[in-house]
Amino acid sequence: MIAIQRKYSIERRDFQSAGQVSSSIKKIMKQVGVNPEVIRRVSVASYETEMNIIIHSNGGTMEFSIGSDYIKIIALDRGPGIDDIDLAMKEGYSTATKDVRELGFGAGMGLPNIKRCADDFDIQSEVGKCTRITIGFNL
């Protein structure tokens, strides 16, 4: 049973709106009384996911749902995909451009932080098409 479900659109390079999706998710979790430690982990993972879509993709969506014992986030972008997922999962590896790094982003910690915060983590990518990240959290 899904108690709450939301879908958010995220645009490429929309740094003005960066953090709004993860803030919305955090607000919902607080309203329904999710444990603060789970809120912290979901907030970090959702922010990192949102920023990855803004920085590295051509835009995409994040779906957020809370069930009776589980939180799930599914992020799907519109490309360009990840050439080497194992390399992308290494702390410090980044393909962020110089201008993104000058804004303080692109340190290469996004995907490792998402995985570290999640109870379940799956990433699938097809070069030239899309990347799909599924993140789960036990309640």
DSSP file (Angstrom, degrees, kcal/mol; ACC not computed):
  #  RESIDUE AA STRUCTURE BP1 BP2  ACC     N-H-->O    O-->H-N    N-H-->O    O-->H-N    TCO  KAPPA ALPHA  PHI   PSI    X-CA   Y-CA   Z-CA
    1    1 A M              0   0    0      0, 0.0    67,-0.8     0, 0.0     2,-0.6   0.000 360.0 360.0 360.0 128.2    0.0    0.0    0.0
    2    2 A I  E     -A   67   0A   0     65,-0.2    65,-0.3     1,-0.2     3,-0.1  -0.886 360.0-176.9-100.3 120.1    1.4    3.4   -1.0
    3    3 A A  E    S+     0   0A   0     63,-2.2     2,-0.4    -2,-0.6    64,-0.2   0.875  72.3  14.8 -82.7 -40.2    0.2    6.1    1.4
    4    4 A I  E     +A   66   0A   0     62,-1.8    62,-2.4     2,-0.0     2,-0.4  -0.999  64.2 177.1-138.3 138.4    1.8    9.1   -0.4
    5    5 A Q  E     +A   65   0A   0     -2,-0.4     2,-0.3    60,-0.2    60,-0.2  -0.989   2.9 173.2-143.5 134.1    3.2    9.4   -3.9
    6    6 A R  E     -A   64   0A   0     58,-2.8    58,-2.9    -2,-0.4     2,-0.4  -0.980  15.5-155.7-137.1 149.4    4.7   12.4   -5.7
    7    7 A K  E     -A   63   0A   0     -2,-0.3     2,-0.4    56,-0.2    56,-0.2  -0.997  13.5-166.8-127.4 131.2    6.4   12.9   -9.0
    8    8 A Y  E     -A   62   0A   0     54,-3.0    54,-2.2    -2,-0.4     2,-0.4  -0.915  13.8-140.4-120.0 141.7    8.8   15.8   -9.6
    9    9 A S  E     -A   61   0A   0     -2,-0.4     2,-0.4    52,-0.2    52,-0.2  -0.848  17.7-166.1 -98.5 136.6   10.2   17.2  -12.9
   10   10 A I  E     -A   60   0A   0     50,-3.2    50,-2.8    -2,-0.4     2,-0.3  -0.989   8.3-146.0-127.6 129.2   13.8   18.4  -12.8
   11   11 A E    >   -     0   0    0     -2,-0.4     3,-1.5    48,-0.2    48,-0.2  -0.694  27.2 -97.8 -99.0 147.1   15.4   20.5  -15.5
   12   12 A R  T 3  S-     0   0    0     -2,-0.3    42,-0.2    46,-0.3    43,-0.2  -0.339 103.7  -1.5 -58.4 133.1   19.0   20.3  -16.7
   13   13 A R  T 3  S+     0   0    0     41,-2.7     2,-1.8    40,-0.2    -1,-0.3   0.685  83.2 147.9  59.0  23.1   21.2   23.0  -15.2
   14   14 A D    X   +     0   0    0     -3,-1.5     3,-0.9     1,-0.2     4,-0.5  -0.506   6.7 157.9 -87.2  70.3   18.4   24.5  -13.2
   15   15 A F  T 3   +     0   0    0     -2,-1.8     3,-0.4     1,-0.2    -1,-0.2   0.734  65.1  68.2 -67.8 -22.2   20.6   25.6  -10.3
   16   16 A Q  T 3  S+     0   0    0     -3,-0.2    -1,-0.2     1,-0.2    -2,-0.1   0.858 108.8  36.1 -62.6 -35.6   18.0   28.2   -9.3
   17   17 A S  S X  S+     0   0    0     -3,-0.9     3,-2.3    -6,-0.1     4,-0.4   0.419  86.4 136.3 -97.8  -0.1   15.6   25.4   -8.3
   18   18 A A  T 3  S+     0   0    0     -4,-0.5    -3,-0.1    -3,-0.4    29,-0.1  -0.237  72.4  18.3 -55.1 128.0   18.3   23.1   -6.9
   19   19 A G  T 3> S+     0   0    0     28,-0.1     4,-2.1    27,-0.1    -1,-0.3   0.229  91.7 107.0  96.7 -12.8   17.2   21.5   -3.6
   20   20 A Q  H <> S+     0   0    0     -3,-2.3     4,-2.1     2,-0.2     5,-0.1   0.888  79.9  48.6 -67.4 -38.5   13.5   22.2   -4.0
   21   21 A V  H  > S+     0   0    0     -4,-0.4     4,-2.4     2,-0.2    -1,-0.2   0.956 113.7  45.5 -66.0 -49.3   12.6   18.6   -4.7
   22   22 A S  H  > S+     0   0    0      1,-0.2     4,-2.2     2,-0.2    -1,-0.2   0.853 112.4  52.6 -64.6 -33.0   14.6   17.3   -1.8
   23   23 A S  H  X S+     0   0    0     -4,-2.1     4,-2.3     2,-0.2    -1,-0.2   0.899 108.9  49.8 -66.6 -40.3   13.1   20.0    0.5
   24   24 A S  H  X S+     0   0    0     -4,-2.1     4,-2.2     2,-0.2    -2,-0.2   0.917 111.2  49.2 -62.5 -43.9    9.6   19.0   -0.6
   25   25 A I  H  X S+     0   0    0     -4,-2.4     4,-2.3     1,-0.2    -2,-0.2   0.918 111.0  50.1 -61.9 -43.9   10.4   15.3    0.2
   26   26 A K  H  X S+     0   0    0     -4,-2.2     4,-2.3     1,-0.2    -2,-0.2   0.905 109.1  51.9 -61.4 -42.5   11.8   16.3    3.6
   27   27 A K  H  X S+     0   0    0     -4,-2.3     4,-2.3     1,-0.2    -1,-0.2   0.915 109.4  49.5 -61.3 -44.7    8.7   18.3    4.4
   28   28 A I  H  X S+     0   0    0     -4,-2.2     4,-1.7     1,-0.2    -1,-0.2   0.933 110.4  50.4 -60.8 -46.2    6.4   15.5    3.6
   29   29 A M  H  <>S+     0   0    0     -4,-2.3     5,-2.5     1,-0.2     4,-0.5   0.901 110.9  48.8 -61.3 -41.1    8.4   13.0    5.7
   30   30 A K  H ><5S+     0   0    0     -4,-2.3     3,-1.1     1,-0.2    -1,-0.2   0.913 108.4  54.6 -63.1 -42.0    8.3   15.4    8.7
   31   31 A Q  H 3<5S+     0   0    0     -4,-2.3    -1,-0.2     1,-0.3    -2,-0.2   0.833 111.4  43.7 -62.2 -33.7    4.5   15.9    8.3
   32   32 A V  T 3<5S-     0   0    0     -4,-1.7    -1,-0.3    -5,-0.1    -2,-0.2   0.416 118.0-109.7 -96.3   2.9    3.8   12.2    8.5
   33   33 A G  T < 5 +     0   0    0     -3,-1.1    -3,-0.2    -4,-0.5    -2,-0.1   0.815  48.3 176.5  81.6  31.7    6.2   11.6   11.4
   34   34 A V      < -     0   0    0     -5,-2.5    -1,-0.2    -6,-0.1     5,-0.1  -0.432  46.0 -88.8 -66.9 144.4    9.1    9.7    9.8
   35   35 A N    >>  -     0   0    0    104,-0.1     4,-2.5     1,-0.1     3,-0.5  -0.266  35.0-125.1 -53.3 133.9   11.9    8.9   12.1
   36   36 A P  H 3> S+     0   0    0      0, 0.0     4,-2.3     0, 0.0    -1,-0.1   0.825 109.4  54.5 -56.3 -34.9   14.5   11.8   12.1
   37   37 A E  H 3> S+     0   0    0      2,-0.2     4,-2.0     1,-0.2     5,-0.1   0.888 110.2  46.2 -67.5 -37.7   17.4    9.5   11.2
   38   38 A V  H <> S+     0   0    0     -3,-0.5     4,-2.9     2,-0.2     5,-0.3   0.906 110.3  54.1 -68.6 -41.1   15.5    8.1    8.2
   39   39 A I  H  X S+     0   0    0     -4,-2.5     4,-2.6     1,-0.2    -2,-0.2   0.917 108.2  50.5 -57.1 -43.6   14.6   11.7    7.2
   40   40 A R  H  X S+     0   0    0     -4,-2.3     4,-2.3     2,-0.2    -1,-0.2   0.940 113.1  44.2 -60.9 -48.8   18.3   12.6    7.3
   41   41 A R  H  X S+     0   0    0     -4,-2.0     4,-2.4     1,-0.2    -2,-0.2   0.911 115.9  46.4 -65.3 -43.4   19.3    9.7    5.1
   42   42 A V  H  X S+     0   0    0     -4,-2.9     4,-3.0     1,-0.2     5,-0.3   0.899 111.5  53.0 -65.6 -39.9   16.5   10.2    2.6
   43   43 A S  H  X S+     0   0    0     -4,-2.6     4,-2.2    -5,-0.3    -2,-0.2   0.919 111.0  45.5 -62.7 -44.5   17.2   13.9    2.5
   44   44 A V  H  X S+     0   0    0     -4,-2.3     4,-2.6     2,-0.2     5,-0.2   0.953 116.2  45.6 -62.6 -49.7   20.9   13.4    1.7
   45   45 A A  H  X S+     0   0    0     -4,-2.4     4,-2.2     1,-0.2    -2,-0.2   0.898 114.0  47.9 -62.8 -41.7   20.1   10.8   -1.0
   46   46 A S  H  X S+     0   0    0     -4,-3.0     4,-2.7     2,-0.2    -1,-0.2   0.890 112.3  49.4 -69.3 -37.7   17.3   12.8   -2.6
   47   47 A Y  H  X S+     0   0    0     -4,-2.2     4,-2.7    -5,-0.3     5,-0.2   0.943 112.1  47.6 -64.5 -47.1   19.4   15.9   -2.7
   48   48 A E  H  X S+     0   0    0     -4,-2.6     4,-2.1     1,-0.2    -2,-0.2   0.896 113.9  48.3 -60.4 -40.2   22.4   14.1   -4.3
   49   49 A T  H  X S+     0   0    0     -4,-2.2     4,-1.9    -5,-0.2    -1,-0.2   0.932 111.2  49.4 -65.8 -46.4   20.0   12.5   -6.8
   50   50 A E  H  X S+     0   0    0     -4,-2.7     4,-2.2     1,-0.2    -2,-0.2   0.919 112.0  48.8 -58.3 -45.4   18.4   15.8   -7.7
   51   51 A M  H  X S+     0   0    0     -4,-2.7     4,-3.1     1,-0.2     5,-0.3   0.876 106.8  55.7 -66.0 -37.1   21.8   17.5   -8.2
   52   52 A N  H  X>S+     0   0    0     -4,-2.1     4,-2.6    -5,-0.2     5,-0.5   0.903 108.8  48.0 -61.4 -39.4   23.0   14.6  -10.4
   53   53 A I  H  X5S+     0   0    0     -4,-1.9     4,-1.2     3,-0.2     6,-0.6   0.931 115.0  45.6 -65.2 -44.5   20.0   15.2  -12.6
   54   54 A I  H  <5S+     0   0    0     -4,-2.2   -41,-2.7   -42,-0.2    -2,-0.2   0.914 123.4  33.9 -63.4 -44.3   20.6   18.9  -12.7
   55   55 A I  H  <5S+     0   0    0     -4,-3.1    -2,-0.2   -43,-0.2    -3,-0.2   0.915 129.5  24.7 -80.7 -46.1   24.4   18.6  -13.3
   56   56 A H  H  <5S+     0   0    0     -4,-2.6    -3,-0.2    -5,-0.3     2,-0.2   0.562 109.3  58.9-106.1 -10.0   24.9   15.6  -15.5
   57   57 A S  S  <<S-     0   0    0     -4,-1.2   -44,-0.2    -5,-0.5     3,-0.1  -0.482  79.6-111.3-115.8-177.3   21.7   14.9  -17.4
   58   58 A N  S    S-     0   0    0     21,-1.9   -46,-0.3     1,-0.5     2,-0.1   0.023  82.2 -77.6 -97.3  24.2   19.4   16.4  -19.9
   59   59 A G        +     0   0    0     -6,-0.6    19,-2.7   -48,-0.2    -1,-0.5  -0.243  62.5 166.5  99.7 168.2   16.7   16.7  -17.2
   60   60 A G  E     -AB  10  77A   0    -50,-2.8   -50,-3.2    17,-0.3     2,-0.3  -0.958  28.1 -79.0 176.3-158.5   14.4   14.0  -15.8
   61   61 A T  E     -AB   9  76A   0     15,-2.7    15,-2.4    -2,-0.3     2,-0.4  -0.922  16.2-153.1-133.7 157.1   12.0   13.1  -13.0
   62   62 A M  E     -AB   8  75A   0    -54,-2.2   -54,-3.0    -2,-0.3     2,-0.5  -0.996  11.1-160.8-128.4 127.7   12.1   11.9   -9.4
   63   63 A E  E     -AB   7  74A   0     11,-2.8    11,-2.3    -2,-0.4     2,-0.4  -0.921   8.6-169.2-107.0 133.9    9.2    9.8   -8.0
   64   64 A F  E     +AB   6  73A   0    -58,-2.9   -58,-2.8    -2,-0.5     2,-0.4  -0.979   8.8 172.3-124.5 131.2    8.9    9.6   -4.3
   65   65 A S  E     -AB   5  72A   0      7,-2.4     7,-2.6    -2,-0.4     2,-0.5  -1.000  18.1-158.7-142.1 144.9    6.6    7.3   -2.4
   66   66 A I  E     +AB   4  71A   0    -62,-2.4   -63,-2.2    -2,-0.4   -62,-1.8  -0.988  16.2 178.1-119.8 125.1    6.0    6.3    1.2
   67   67 A G  E     -A    2   0A   0      3,-3.4   -65,-0.2    -2,-0.5    -2,-0.0  -0.383  51.2 -80.3-106.7-168.2    4.4    3.0    2.1
   68   68 A S  S    S+     0   0    0    -67,-0.8   -66,-0.1     1,-0.2     3,-0.1   0.792 125.2   6.8 -68.3 -27.8    3.6    1.5    5.5
   69   69 A D  S    S+     0   0    0      1,-0.1    70,-2.2    69,-0.0     2,-0.3   0.232 123.6  55.2-138.3  16.0    7.2    0.3    6.0
   70   70 A Y  E     - C   0 138A   0     68,-0.2    -3,-3.4    69,-0.2     2,-0.4  -0.999  52.0-153.5-155.5 144.7    9.2    1.6    3.1
   71   71 A I  E     -BC  66 137A   0     66,-2.5    66,-2.4    -2,-0.3     2,-0.4  -0.974  21.2-171.1-116.8 137.1   10.3    4.8    1.2
   72   72 A K  E     -BC  65 136A   0     -7,-2.6    -7,-2.4    -2,-0.4     2,-0.4  -0.990  11.3-171.0-132.1 139.0   11.2    4.6   -2.4
   73   73 A I  E     -BC  64 135A   0     62,-2.6    62,-2.9    -2,-0.4     2,-0.5  -0.998   3.6-171.0-124.7 129.8   12.7    7.1   -4.8
   74   74 A I  E     -BC  63 134A   0    -11,-2.3   -11,-2.8    -2,-0.4     2,-0.5  -0.978   4.7-169.9-121.4 118.3   13.0    6.4   -8.5
   75   75 A A  E     +BC  62 133A   0     58,-3.0    58,-2.5    -2,-0.5     2,-0.4  -0.916   5.6 179.3-108.5 131.2   15.0    8.9  -10.6
   76   76 A L  E     -BC  61 132A   0    -15,-2.4   -15,-2.7    -2,-0.5    56,-0.2  -0.980   6.2-170.0-133.5 120.6   14.9    8.7  -14.3
   77   77 A D  E     -B   60   0A   0     54,-2.4   -17,-0.3    -2,-0.4    54,-0.3  -0.577  30.7-119.4-106.9 174.3   16.8   11.1  -16.5
   78   78 A R        -     0   0    0    -19,-2.7    52,-0.2     1,-0.4   -18,-0.1  -0.236  66.0-128.5-104.5  41.9   16.8   11.8  -20.3
   79   79 A G  S    S+     0   0    0     52,-0.1   -21,-1.9     1,-0.1    -1,-0.4  -0.113  74.6 170.2  91.4 171.1   20.5   10.9  -20.9
   80   80 A P        -     0   0    0      0, 0.0    48,-4.1     0, 0.0    49,-0.3  -0.978  63.3-148.7 -91.1   1.4   23.3   11.0  -21.8
   81   81 A G        -     0   0    0     46,-0.3     2,-0.5    48,-0.2    50,-0.2  -0.160  23.1 -78.1  89.5 169.2   23.8    7.8  -19.7
   82   82 A I        -     0   0    0     48,-0.3     3,-0.3     1,-0.1    45,-0.2  -0.942  26.7-158.5-114.3 123.4   26.9    6.6  -17.8
   83   83 A D  S    S+     0   0    0     -2,-0.5     2,-0.4     1,-0.3    -1,-0.1   0.923  87.3  18.3 -63.5 -46.6   29.7    5.0  -19.7
   84   84 A D     >  -     0   0    0      1,-0.1     4,-2.4     2,-0.0    -1,-0.3  -0.870  61.9-175.2-135.1  96.9   31.2    3.2  -16.7
   85   85 A I  H  > S+     0   0    0     -2,-0.4     4,-1.6    -3,-0.3    -1,-0.1   0.892  86.7  55.6 -62.5 -41.2   29.0    2.7  -13.6
   86   86 A D  H  4 S+     0   0    0      1,-0.2     4,-0.3     2,-0.2    -1,-0.2   0.914 111.3  44.4 -58.7 -43.0   31.8    1.2  -11.5
   87   87 A L  H >4 S+     0   0    0      1,-0.2     3,-1.5     2,-0.2    -1,-0.2   0.907 110.6  54.3 -66.5 -42.0   34.0    4.2  -12.2
   88   88 A A  H 3< S+     0   0    0     -4,-2.4    23,-0.3     1,-0.3    -1,-0.2   0.765 103.2  58.2 -63.7 -25.3   31.1    6.6  -11.5
   89   89 A M  T 3< S+     0   0    0     -4,-1.6     2,-0.3    -5,-0.2    -1,-0.3   0.535  83.1 104.9 -82.4  -7.0   30.5    4.9   -8.1
   90   90 A K  S X  S-     0   0    0     -3,-1.5     3,-2.0    -4,-0.3    21,-0.1  -0.602  82.5-108.9 -79.0 131.7   34.1    5.6   -7.0
   91   91 A E  T 3  S+     0   0    0     -2,-0.3    18,-0.2     1,-0.3    17,-0.1  -0.357 102.8  19.1 -59.0 131.6   34.4    8.5   -4.4
   92   92 A G  T 3  S+     0   0    0     16,-2.0     2,-0.4     1,-0.3    -1,-0.3   0.232  89.9 124.5  92.9 -13.0   36.0   11.5   -6.0
   93   93 A Y    <   +     0   0    0     -3,-2.0     2,-0.3    15,-0.6    -1,-0.3  -0.679  34.6 163.9 -81.2 130.4   35.3   10.6   -9.6
   94   94 A S        -     0   0    0     -2,-0.4    13,-0.0    -3,-0.1    -6,-0.0  -1.000  40.5-166.6-148.2 145.2   33.4   13.3  -11.4
   95   95 A T        +     0   0    0     -2,-0.3    -1,-0.1    -7,-0.1    -2,-0.0   0.165  49.7 137.1-108.7  13.7   32.6   14.3  -15.0
   96   96 A A        -     0   0    0     10,-0.2    -2,-0.1     1,-0.1   -40,-0.1  -0.313  55.6-116.2 -63.0 142.7   31.3   17.7  -13.8
   97   97 A T     >  -     0   0    0    -42,-0.2     4,-2.2     1,-0.1     3,-0.3  -0.279  26.0-104.2 -75.1 165.0   32.4   20.6  -16.0
   98   98 A K  H  > S+     0   0    0      1,-0.2     4,-2.2     2,-0.2     5,-0.2   0.889 120.7  53.6 -57.6 -42.7   34.7   23.4  -14.7
   99   99 A D  H  > S+     0   0    0      1,-0.2     4,-0.8     2,-0.2    -1,-0.2   0.863 108.7  49.4 -64.9 -34.8   31.8   25.9  -14.4
  100  100 A V  H >4>S+     0   0    0     -3,-0.3     5,-1.9     2,-0.2     3,-0.6   0.905 110.5  50.3 -68.8 -41.4   29.8   23.4  -12.2
  101  101 A R  H ><5S+     0   0    0     -4,-2.2     3,-1.6     1,-0.2    -2,-0.2   0.868 104.5  58.2 -64.2 -35.9   32.8   22.9  -10.0
  102  102 A E  H 3<5S+     0   0    0     -4,-2.2    -1,-0.2     1,-0.3    -2,-0.2   0.756 100.7  57.2 -65.5 -23.7   33.2   26.6   -9.6
  103  103 A L  T <<5S-     0   0    0     -4,-0.8    -1,-0.3    -3,-0.6    -2,-0.2   0.523 127.1-102.4 -81.5  -6.1   29.6   26.7   -8.2
  104  104 A G  T < 5S+     0   0    0     -3,-1.6     2,-0.2     1,-0.4    -3,-0.2   0.587  87.5 106.2  97.3  12.1   30.8   24.2   -5.5
  105  105 A F      < +     0   0    0     -5,-1.9    -1,-0.4     1,-0.1    -2,-0.1  -0.649  43.7  59.7-114.1 172.4   29.3   21.1   -7.0
  106  106 A G        +     0   0    0     -2,-0.2   -10,-0.2    -3,-0.1    -1,-0.1   0.821  48.5 144.4  84.3  32.7   30.7   18.0   -8.8
  107  107 A A        -     0   0    0     -3,-0.2   -13,-0.1     1,-0.0   -15,-0.1   0.531  68.0-113.0 -81.1  -5.3   33.1   16.7   -6.2
  108  108 A G  S    S+     0   0    0    -17,-0.1   -16,-2.0   -16,-0.1   -15,-0.6   0.761  90.5 105.9  82.7  23.8   32.4   13.1   -7.2
  109  109 A M     >  +     0   0    0    -18,-0.2     4,-2.5   -17,-0.2     5,-0.2   0.471  48.4  93.2-111.0  -5.2   30.6   12.1   -4.0
  110  110 A G  H  > S+     0   0    0      2,-0.2     4,-2.4     1,-0.2     5,-0.2   0.956  89.6  36.7 -57.7 -63.0   27.0   12.0   -5.2
  111  111 A L  H  > S+     0   0    0    -23,-0.3     4,-2.4     1,-0.2     5,-0.2   0.915 118.5  50.2 -62.6 -44.1   26.5    8.4   -6.2
  112  112 A P  H  > S+     0   0    0      0, 0.0     4,-2.4     0, 0.0    -1,-0.2   0.906 112.0  49.1 -60.0 -38.9   28.6    7.0   -3.3
  113  113 A N  H  X S+     0   0    0     -4,-2.5     4,-2.0     2,-0.2    -2,-0.2   0.895 109.5  51.8 -65.8 -39.7   26.6    9.1   -0.8
  114  114 A I  H  X S+     0   0    0     -4,-2.4     4,-1.4    -5,-0.2    -1,-0.2   0.958 112.8  44.7 -60.2 -50.3   23.3    8.0   -2.3
  115  115 A K  H  < S+     0   0    0     -4,-2.4     3,-0.2     1,-0.2    -2,-0.2   0.899 111.6  53.2 -61.2 -42.0   24.3    4.3   -1.9
  116  116 A R  H  < S+     0   0    0     -4,-2.4    -1,-0.2     1,-0.2    -2,-0.2   0.852 112.1  44.9 -62.9 -35.9   25.7    4.9    1.6
  117  117 A C  H  < S+     0   0    0     -4,-2.0    -1,-0.2    -5,-0.1    -2,-0.2   0.748 101.8  83.1 -79.9 -24.3   22.5    6.4    2.8
  118  118 A A     <  -     0   0    0     -4,-1.4    19,-0.2    -3,-0.2     3,-0.1  -0.422  61.9-152.3 -87.7 153.4   20.1    3.9    1.2
  119  119 A D  S    S+     0   0    0     17,-2.6     2,-0.4     1,-0.3    18,-0.2   0.755  95.9  24.2 -84.4 -31.5   19.0    0.5    2.4
  120  120 A D  E    S+D  136   0A   0     16,-1.9    16,-2.7     2,-0.0     2,-0.4  -0.997  73.0 177.5-133.5 138.9   18.5   -0.6   -1.2
  121  121 A F  E     +D  135   0A   0     -2,-0.4     2,-0.4    14,-0.2    14,-0.2  -0.989   4.9 169.6-145.8 131.2   20.3    0.9   -4.2
  122  122 A D  E     -D  134   0A   0     12,-2.1    12,-2.8    -2,-0.4     2,-0.4  -0.993   7.7-172.3-142.4 135.6   20.1    0.1   -7.9
  123  123 A I  E     +D  133   0A   0     -2,-0.4     2,-0.4    10,-0.2    10,-0.2  -0.995   4.8 177.2-130.6 130.5   21.5    2.0  -10.9
  124  124 A Q  E     +D  132   0A   0      8,-2.6     8,-3.4    -2,-0.4     2,-0.4  -0.990   7.8 177.2-129.3 137.3   20.9    1.1  -14.5
  125  125 A S  E     -D  131   0A   0     -2,-0.4     2,-0.5     6,-0.2     6,-0.2  -1.000  19.6-164.8-146.2 142.6   22.2    3.2  -17.4
  126  126 A E  E >>  -D  130   0A   0      4,-2.9     3,-2.5    -2,-0.4     4,-1.3  -0.977  33.9-119.2-126.1 117.1   22.2    3.1  -21.2
  127  127 A V  T 34 S+     0   0    0     -2,-0.5   -46,-0.3     1,-0.3     4,-0.0  -0.267  98.5  15.1 -58.1 132.7   24.6    5.3  -22.9
  128  128 A G  T 34 S+     0   0    0    -48,-4.1    -1,-0.3     1,-0.1   -47,-0.2   0.323 129.4  52.7  86.5  -7.6   22.9    7.8  -25.2
  129  129 A K  T <4 S-     0   0    0     -3,-2.5     2,-0.3   -49,-0.3   -48,-0.2   0.688 102.0 -50.1-122.5 -71.3   19.5    7.1  -23.6
  130  130 A C  E  <  - D   0 126A   0     -4,-1.3    -4,-2.9   -50,-0.2     2,-0.4  -0.981  27.2-128.0-164.6 168.4   19.0    7.4  -19.8
  131  131 A T  E     - D   0 125A   0     -2,-0.3   -54,-2.4   -54,-0.3     2,-0.5  -0.997  19.9-164.2-129.6 137.8   20.0    6.5  -16.2
  132  132 A R  E     -CD  76 124A   0     -8,-3.4    -8,-2.6    -2,-0.4     2,-0.5  -0.987   4.4-173.0-124.7 123.3   17.6    5.1  -13.7
  133  133 A I  E     -CD  75 123A   0    -58,-2.5   -58,-3.0    -2,-0.5     2,-0.5  -0.970   3.0-167.9-117.2 128.3   18.4    5.1  -10.0
  134  134 A T  E     -CD  74 122A   0    -12,-2.8   -12,-2.1    -2,-0.5     2,-0.4  -0.973   8.3-176.3-116.4 125.6   16.1    3.3   -7.5
  135  135 A I  E     -CD  73 121A   0    -62,-2.9   -62,-2.6    -2,-0.5     2,-0.3  -0.978   2.3-169.3-126.0 132.4   16.7    4.0   -3.9
  136  136 A G  E     -CD  72 120A   0    -16,-2.7   -17,-2.6    -2,-0.4   -16,-1.9  -0.928   5.9-169.6-125.5 149.6   14.9    2.3   -0.9
  137  137 A F  E     -C   71   0A   0    -66,-2.4   -66,-2.5    -2,-0.3     2,-0.2  -0.998  20.1-131.7-137.4 129.2   14.7    3.1    2.8
  138  138 A N  E      C   70   0A   0     -2,-0.4   -68,-0.2   -68,-0.2   -69,-0.0  -0.583 360.0 360.0 -78.2 141.0   13.2    0.9    5.5
  139  139 A L              0   0    0    -70,-2.2   -69,-0.2    -2,-0.2  -104,-0.1   0.383 360.0 360.0-101.0 360.0   10.9    2.6    8.0
